[in-house]
Amino acid sequence: MCALSILEQLCFSTTRIETEDSAGRKFSGTGFFYNLIIGDKTIPLIVTNKHVVQNMKKGLFRLTKSNSNGNPDYTNHFTRSYDTDFEKMWYFHPDANVDLCVLPINPLLETANKMGSPLFYRCLDNSLIPSKTQITDLDATEDIIMIGYPNGLWDSVNNMPIVRRGITATSVGIDYEGRKEFLIDAACFPGSSGSPVLICDVGGYTDKKGNLN
């Protein structure tokens, strides 16, 4: 049984995406695990920005293995590499202005299980996307966390990401510049692309009316 806190578990919601283009230049970015729920079906995905994988020939993921107690085996990793056509594996958002793409990971998970290497990871899902009512309860600025690999930095021994704090810099309920976007004020660097941005108020929070929840 997992004994980790919510914040500790969120550190297993991302993976470092290591890429290489046809010229041999290497890059890195961030992807997060997401369960797409459609009816009674659940499709596990890795979500990232299009520009992280565009024109990339090779790619690599490194996930943490689970121990016999269902907890992460921090220094024991499962590595999956793809040596050709890495970009073509991804499904790109059809709107050219939406910088998102997804990769179904059932084949990766099945491979790990067949090799006797169950993985420890945590998926975000549809239920964590705020509803219209919840968005109206958000204030003009909210504390947020961002989980990823800025400048490619990470704890390679324990396969752990870097967690940064910041705030929403524009209201989440208002479309910034007419687009379905909002700004955040946080320390972002190359490699942060694809990082999930989350509100995680452990223990409770105060809404914009001053009510303690």
C-alpha positions in Angstrom: 0.0 0.0 0.0 1.3 3.4 -0.9 2.3 5.5 2.1 3.2 8.7 0.3 1.6 12.1 0.8 -0.3 13.8 -2.0 2.6 16.0 -2.9 5.0 13.0 -2.8 2.8 11.2 -5.2 2.6 14.2 -7.5 6.3 13.9 -8.0 5.6 10.7 -9.8 3.1 12.3 -12.2 5.8 13.3 -14.7 8.6 11.8 -16.8 11.7 13.4 -18.3 11.5 13.1 -22.1 15.0 12.8 -23.6 15.1 13.4 -27.3 17.6 13.5 -30.2 17.1 14.9 -33.7 18.5 13.6 -37.0 21.6 15.8 -36.6 22.4 14.1 -33.2 21.5 17.1 -31.1 20.0 16.2 -27.8 17.2 17.9 -25.9 14.9 17.2 -23.0 11.4 18.2 -21.9 8.7 17.2 -19.5 5.6 14.9 -20.0 2.9 14.1 -17.5 0.8 11.0 -17.1 -2.9 11.4 -17.8 -5.8 9.0 -17.7 -8.2 10.0 -20.5 -11.6 8.7 -19.4 -14.1 8.1 -22.2 -17.3 6.4 -21.0 -16.2 3.2 -19.3 -12.7 3.2 -20.9 -9.5 4.6 -19.5 -6.7 5.4 -21.8 -3.3 6.2 -20.1 -1.3 8.9 -21.9 1.8 11.0 -21.7 1.0 14.6 -22.4 3.5 17.2 -23.5 4.0 20.2 -25.8 4.3 19.6 -29.5 7.6 21.4 -29.7 9.2 18.9 -27.3 8.8 16.1 -29.8 8.6 17.8 -33.2 11.4 16.8 -35.6 12.8 14.4 -33.0 14.1 11.1 -34.3 14.9 9.4 -31.0 13.2 9.5 -27.6 13.7 8.0 -24.1 11.6 7.7 -21.0 12.8 6.6 -17.6 10.2 5.4 -15.0 10.5 4.3 -11.4 9.8 0.7 -10.6 7.4 -0.3 -7.8 8.6 -2.5 -4.9 6.7 -5.4 -3.4 4.9 -3.1 -1.0 3.5 -0.9 -3.8 5.8 2.0 -3.0 8.4 3.5 -5.3 11.8 1.8 -5.5 13.5 5.1 -6.0 16.9 3.9 -7.4 15.5 1.1 -9.5 14.4 2.4 -12.9 12.7 1.1 -16.1 14.1 2.7 -19.3 12.3 2.6 -22.6 14.0 4.0 -25.7 12.8 4.6 -29.2 15.4 4.9 -31.9 13.4 5.8 -35.0 10.4 8.0 -35.9 9.8 9.2 -32.3 7.8 12.2 -33.5 5.4 10.0 -35.5 4.4 8.1 -32.3 2.6 11.1 -30.9 -0.9 12.4 -31.7 -0.8 16.1 -32.2 -3.7 18.4 -31.3 -5.5 19.3 -34.6 -5.4 23.0 -33.9 -2.0 24.4 -34.9 -2.3 27.0 -32.2 -2.7 24.5 -29.4 0.8 23.3 -28.4 -0.2 19.9 -27.1 0.3 16.2 -28.1 -0.3 12.9 -26.4 1.3 9.4 -26.5 -0.8 6.3 -25.5 1.4 4.3 -23.1 -0.4 1.0 -22.8 2.3 -0.7 -24.9 5.0 0.7 -22.6 3.1 -0.4 -19.4 2.5 -3.9 -20.8 6.2 -4.3 -21.8 7.2 -3.4 -18.2 4.7 -5.8 -16.7 5.8 -8.7 -19.0 9.4 -8.0 -17.9 8.4 -8.3 -14.2 8.9 -4.6 -13.7 5.7 -3.0 -12.4 6.0 0.8 -12.5 5.2 3.4 -9.9 3.6 6.4 -11.5 0.6 8.6 -10.8 -1.9 9.8 -13.5 -3.8 13.0 -13.5 -7.3 12.7 -15.0 -10.5 14.5 -16.1 -11.8 14.9 -12.6 -8.8 17.2 -11.7 -9.7 19.8 -14.4 -11.7 22.5 -12.7 -15.4 22.9 -13.6 -16.9 26.2 -14.7 -18.2 26.6 -11.1 -14.9 25.8 -9.6 -13.2 28.3 -11.9 -15.5 31.1 -10.7 -14.4 30.3 -7.2 -10.7 31.0 -8.0 -9.3 34.3 -7.2 -7.3 36.6 -9.6 -4.1 35.0 -8.3 -3.7 31.5 -6.9 -0.7 29.6 -5.6 0.5 26.9 -8.0 3.1 24.3 -8.3 4.9 23.2 -11.5 6.6 19.8 -11.7 9.2 19.1 -14.4 12.8 19.2 -15.5 13.9 22.8 -16.0 17.2 23.0 -18.0 17.1 19.2 -17.9 17.8 19.2 -14.2 16.6 16.2 -12.2 17.7 13.8 -9.5 19.0 11.1 -11.8 19.8 8.6 -9.0 16.2 8.7 -7.6 14.5 9.6 -10.9 12.8 12.6 -9.3 11.7 15.9 -10.9 12.1 19.5 -9.7 9.1 21.1 -8.1 8.7 24.9 -8.5 6.2 27.2 -6.9 4.6 30.3 -8.4 1.2 32.0 -8.9 -1.3 32.5 -11.6 -0.4 35.9 -13.1 -3.8 36.4 -14.9 -7.2 35.2 -13.9 -7.9 31.5 -14.9 -11.5 32.4 -15.6 -10.6 35.0 -18.3 -9.3 34.0 -21.7 -5.9 35.7 -22.0 -5.8 37.7 -25.2 -9.0 35.9 -26.3 -7.3 32.5 -26.2 -8.1 29.6 -23.8 -5.0 30.4 -21.9 -3.8 32.1 -18.7 -0.4 33.2 -17.6 1.6 32.0 -14.6 4.5 33.7 -12.8 7.1 31.0 -12.0 10.7 30.2 -12.8 10.4 28.5 -16.2 13.3 27.3 -18.2 13.9 25.2 -21.3 13.0 21.6 -20.3 10.0 22.8 -18.3 7.9 22.5 -21.4 5.1 20.0 -20.8 5.1 20.5 -17.0 1.7 20.2 -15.3 0.6 23.3 -13.5 -1.4 22.5 -10.4 -3.2 24.1 -7.4 -2.4 21.8 -4.5 -3.6 23.3 -1.2 -2.9 20.5 1.3 -5.1 20.8 4.4 -7.5 23.4 3.0 -7.7 26.8 1.3 -9.5 30.1 1.4 -11.6 31.0 -1.6 -12.0 34.5 -3.0 -14.9 35.3 -0.7 -12.7 34.5 2.4 -14.4 31.2 3.1 -12.1 28.6 4.6 -12.5 25.2 2.9 
